[in-house]
Amino acid sequence: MLDEHTLAFVDFTGNKQFISQGNLSENPKAHLFLMDYAHRQRIKIWGNAEVIEGDKELVAQLMPADYQAKPEQVIVFTVTAWDANCPQHIPVRFDAV
């Protein structure tokens, strides 16, 4: 978190998320769905996302310690609303043995 309304994460080389980046250049509106299958809970977050390239200080701030991937850019997500969603349609997930 950058502040109480802003999430950000590093996008790494090789993720090939060009569709997302292209879409954000045309329309910054985005949604995040955070799932906790074990507890059948879901958070939906609405906001605007922006791709930031070339900001070495921001990358350094967000880069996970000792992670060896090459950072390519940062996605900054400004939250406009959120909601804890009903678990009715969250499937129960079982790991294959």
Secondary structure by P-SEA (a helix, b strand, c coil): cccccbbbbbbcccccaaaaaaaaaacccbbbbbbccccbbbbbbbbbbbbbccaaaaaaacccccccccccbbbbbbbcccccccccccccccccc
